């Protein structure tokens, strides 16, 4: 029953709204329609006349230029010239003595080179092993060839086995002046040396062995 009442009420409301709109439209249509007055025409000049601007010129009078006199150059100081010696060298004290040129026998001429031991020229520092936890050293023994190259390199003692390989590789890159005997380069055997590894902490302080 309530649904039927709502349906009837909706139809009545719709009819009332339609009638109101229809009446409003008739009133608006019957009203007088007035045209708007025409606006006055506006004109613009495209090529306007440009007025000439008068430029005022300022007359600048140059004052009389004063002549600058260049100062004279500074006086030249006379330098004393050294007189050339006119006395022969032989008559002066400490003259060069006369002596006979020595004669050399090219066949029997020999240059004697003194014997010397092998001397180090270049020593490549070792590379610190990444597994090292403290400082250390290694004692190595090797031979030096007539060309100055180390060979037969062995590590006789190391504070840690981690330093052994790095020590041997470092010595193999060294360079020596070879041993000289009777003017000829010969091999030198049994050269001993010590290689030190210094490991530091973050503060730069050396970690002892």
Backbone torsions as a table, in degrees:
resi	resn	phi	psi	omega
1	UNK	NA	-41.6	179.6
2	UNK	-63.3	-33.7	179.6
3	UNK	-66.5	-37.1	179.6
4	UNK	-67.7	-37.1	179.8
5	UNK	-65.4	-43.0	179.6
6	UNK	-63.0	-39.0	-179.1
7	UNK	-65.6	-42.3	179.0
8	UNK	-65.9	-43.3	179.7
9	UNK	-62.0	-37.4	178.7
10	UNK	-66.3	-39.5	-179.4
11	UNK	-66.6	-41.7	-179.7
12	UNK	-63.4	-42.6	-179.4
13	UNK	-64.7	-42.4	179.3
14	UNK	-64.0	-39.5	179.9
15	UNK	-66.5	-38.2	179.3
16	UNK	-65.4	-44.1	-179.9
17	UNK	-63.9	-40.5	-179.5
18	UNK	-65.3	-42.4	179.4
19	UNK	-63.4	-38.5	-179.7
20	UNK	-66.1	-42.2	179.5
21	UNK	-67.2	-40.7	179.3
22	UNK	-62.3	-42.7	179.4
23	UNK	-65.1	-40.8	179.8
24	UNK	-63.2	-40.0	-179.2
25	UNK	-66.3	-39.1	179.4
26	UNK	-65.2	-38.8	179.2
27	UNK	-65.3	-40.8	-178.3
28	UNK	-68.3	-37.2	-178.5
29	UNK	-69.4	-38.1	-178.8
30	UNK	-72.3	-16.4	-179.4
31	UNK	-65.1	152.1	-179.2
32	UNK	-74.4	139.0	179.5
33	UNK	-104.6	119.8	-178.6
34	UNK	-109.4	131.5	176.9
35	UNK	-78.3	144.8	177.3
36	UNK	-73.5	144.7	178.9
37	UNK	-65.3	143.8	179.5
38	UNK	-71.8	137.8	178.6
39	UNK	-79.1	149.9	178.5
40	UNK	-65.3	144.9	178.4
41	UNK	-72.9	139.3	179.1
42	UNK	-110.0	134.4	-179.2
43	UNK	-114.8	146.2	179.6
44	UNK	-130.9	138.3	175.5
45	UNK	-89.0	121.7	-178.6
46	UNK	-79.4	-50.1	-179.4
47	UNK	-100.4	81.8	179.6
48	UNK	-76.6	151.9	179.5
49	UNK	-75.8	133.6	179.7
50	UNK	-96.3	123.4	179.3
51	UNK	-78.3	138.1	178.9
52	UNK	-74.0	132.4	179.0
53	UNK	-95.0	126.2	-179.9
54	UNK	-80.3	124.6	179.0
55	UNK	-96.4	123.3	179.5
56	UNK	-88.1	124.9	178.9
57	UNK	-99.0	132.4	-179.8
58	UNK	-98.5	121.0	179.4
59	UNK	-79.8	119.6	179.2
60	UNK	-104.7	117.7	178.7
61	UNK	-93.5	125.2	179.3
62	UNK	-82.3	125.4	178.0
63	UNK	-70.0	167.7	-177.2
64	UNK	-65.9	126.8	-178.0
65	UNK	-76.0	130.7	179.7
66	UNK	-88.3	132.5	-178.1
67	UNK	-79.2	131.1	-178.9
68	UNK	-98.0	126.4	179.5
69	UNK	-91.3	124.6	179.1
70	UNK	-72.3	129.1	-179.7
71	UNK	-69.0	153.2	179.4
72	UNK	-69.0	153.3	178.3
73	UNK	-66.3	156.0	-179.8
74	UNK	-66.0	152.5	-179.5
75	UNK	-67.5	142.3	178.8
76	UNK	-84.8	133.0	178.5
77	UNK	-90.7	127.9	-180.0
78	UNK	-72.5	129.5	178.2
79	UNK	-98.8	136.7	-179.1
80	UNK	-78.3	126.0	-179.9
81	UNK	-88.6	138.9	179.2
82	UNK	-74.9	135.4	179.1
83	UNK	-82.5	140.3	179.2
84	UNK	-73.6	140.5	179.2
85	UNK	-68.6	140.5	177.8
86	UNK	-114.9	7.9	179.4
87	UNK	-100.5	131.3	179.1
88	UNK	-63.6	153.3	-175.9
89	UNK	-64.4	-34.3	-176.1
90	UNK	-62.3	-26.2	-177.1
91	UNK	-89.5	-9.9	179.5
92	UNK	-84.5	158.4	176.8
93	UNK	-70.2	143.8	-179.1
94	UNK	73.7	30.6	179.7
95	UNK	-68.4	157.1	-179.6
96	UNK	-70.1	122.7	-179.4
97	UNK	-73.8	154.6	177.1
98	UNK	-91.4	134.6	178.4
99	UNK	-147.1	157.7	-178.9
100	UNK	-83.0	140.2	177.8
101	UNK	-69.4	126.9	-179.0
102	UNK	-67.6	144.9	179.0
103	UNK	-100.9	130.0	-178.6
104	UNK	-107.7	136.3	176.1
105	UNK	-88.1	108.9	-175.6
106	UNK	-65.7	-28.0	-178.1
107	UNK	-74.8	-39.1	-177.0
108	UNK	-100.8	8.9	-177.7
109	UNK	-81.5	124.7	-179.8
110	UNK	-136.3	143.7	175.7
111	UNK	-102.4	118.4	-178.2
112	UNK	-90.2	122.3	177.7
113	UNK	-100.6	127.6	-177.5
114	UNK	-70.0	145.4	178.6
115	UNK	-67.4	148.5	177.2
116	UNK	-151.9	157.8	178.0
117	UNK	-87.3	168.5	178.3
118	UNK	-64.9	134.2	-177.5
119	UNK	-123.2	133.9	-178.7
120	UNK	-70.7	138.1	175.6
121	UNK	-109.1	-52.9	-177.5
122	UNK	-128.4	130.0	176.4
123	UNK	-125.8	111.0	179.2
124	UNK	-80.0	124.1	179.8
125	UNK	-66.0	150.7	-179.2
126	UNK	-75.3	161.2	176.7
127	UNK	-94.4	129.1	179.8
128	UNK	-66.1	123.0	179.1
129	UNK	-62.4	138.2	-179.2
130	UNK	-66.6	-20.5	-179.1
131	UNK	-88.1	-1.4	-178.3
132	UNK	-70.8	136.4	-179.9
133	UNK	-110.9	-9.9	178.4
134	UNK	-156.3	171.9	-179.7
135	UNK	-71.3	165.3	-179.6
136	UNK	-171.3	-177.1	177.9
137	UNK	-153.2	163.3	178.6
138	UNK	-137.1	140.2	171.9
139	UNK	-100.9	129.0	-176.7
140	UNK	-123.1	153.8	175.5
141	UNK	-131.0	137.4	-177.6
142	UNK	-156.7	169.5	176.2
143	UNK	-111.2	155.3	179.2
144	UNK	-117.0	126.6	-178.4
145	UNK	-75.1	166.6	176.3
146	UNK	-60.6	-19.2	177.2
147	UNK	-88.6	-3.8	177.4
148	UNK	91.3	16.6	-178.9
149	UNK	-104.0	131.3	177.4
150	UNK	-70.1	143.8	175.0
151	UNK	-148.6	170.0	-175.1
152	UNK	54.5	47.3	-177.4
153	UNK	-82.1	126.1	176.4
154	UNK	-135.3	147.6	175.7
155	UNK	-95.8	114.1	-177.1
156	UNK	-82.1	-30.0	179.9
157	UNK	-155.4	137.3	176.3
158	UNK	-139.0	141.3	176.7
159	UNK	-69.0	-21.1	175.9
160	UNK	-150.6	141.4	-178.2
161	UNK	-64.4	-18.1	-178.6
162	UNK	-69.0	-20.8	-178.4
163	UNK	-91.1	-8.9	-172.1
164	UNK	-65.0	-52.7	-175.6
165	UNK	-64.8	-41.4	-179.9
166	UNK	-64.8	-35.1	179.5
167	UNK	-67.4	-45.0	-179.3
168	UNK	-63.3	-43.4	-179.9
169	UNK	-65.1	-34.1	179.2
170	UNK	-67.0	-44.9	-178.4
171	UNK	-66.1	-34.0	-179.9
172	UNK	-64.1	-19.0	178.8
173	UNK	-94.8	-0.8	-178.9
174	UNK	-72.7	164.0	178.4
175	UNK	-134.5	134.9	-176.9
176	UNK	-124.1	154.1	161.9
177	UNK	-79.9	123.0	-172.7
178	UNK	-67.1	165.0	177.1
179	UNK	-73.3	137.0	-178.4
180	UNK	-112.6	126.1	176.0
181	UNK	-133.6	120.9	-179.0
182	UNK	55.5	38.5	177.0
183	UNK	79.7	5.2	179.7
184	UNK	-122.5	146.5	177.8
185	UNK	-83.0	131.3	-179.0
186	UNK	-129.0	170.2	179.1
187	UNK	-76.5	147.8	177.0
188	UNK	-117.5	126.8	-175.6
189	UNK	-110.7	151.9	173.7
190	UNK	72.8	35.8	175.5
191	UNK	-79.0	131.7	-178.5
192	UNK	-118.3	144.1	179.8
193	UNK	-153.9	163.6	179.7
194	UNK	-123.1	134.1	179.1
195	UNK	-113.2	127.2	-176.1
196	UNK	-109.3	135.6	176.4
197	UNK	-111.0	119.8	179.8
198	UNK	-112.0	114.7	-179.7
199	UNK	-106.9	130.7	-178.9
200	UNK	-115.1	157.4	178.5
201	UNK	-89.7	-169.8	-177.8
202	UNK	-64.4	-26.5	-179.7
203	UNK	-88.3	0.5	-179.8
204	UNK	85.5	7.4	179.7
205	UNK	-88.5	134.4	-176.2
206	UNK	-71.2	136.2	175.9
207	UNK	-87.0	120.7	-176.6
208	UNK	-65.9	164.1	179.3
209	UNK	-68.8	NA	NA
